[in-house]
Amino acid sequence: MHSRTKISLLLVAVLLLAATSALASQCVNCHTDVEKLKAIAKTIIKPVGSAETAGKG
């Protein structure tokens, strides 16, 4: 490979790594936001027990 090609590939790899790191950081921020998680938890439908599992047993 030519020197320019190697440098270009290295530059592209560094840019992709930087972009991936930034996106991963945003994912962590969103998935660990307590207020967002509480809001989402309120929208989850809780399963209703069937007649077979109702009562003491």
Residue pairs with C-beta under 8 A, 6 or more apart in sequence:
30 36
31 37
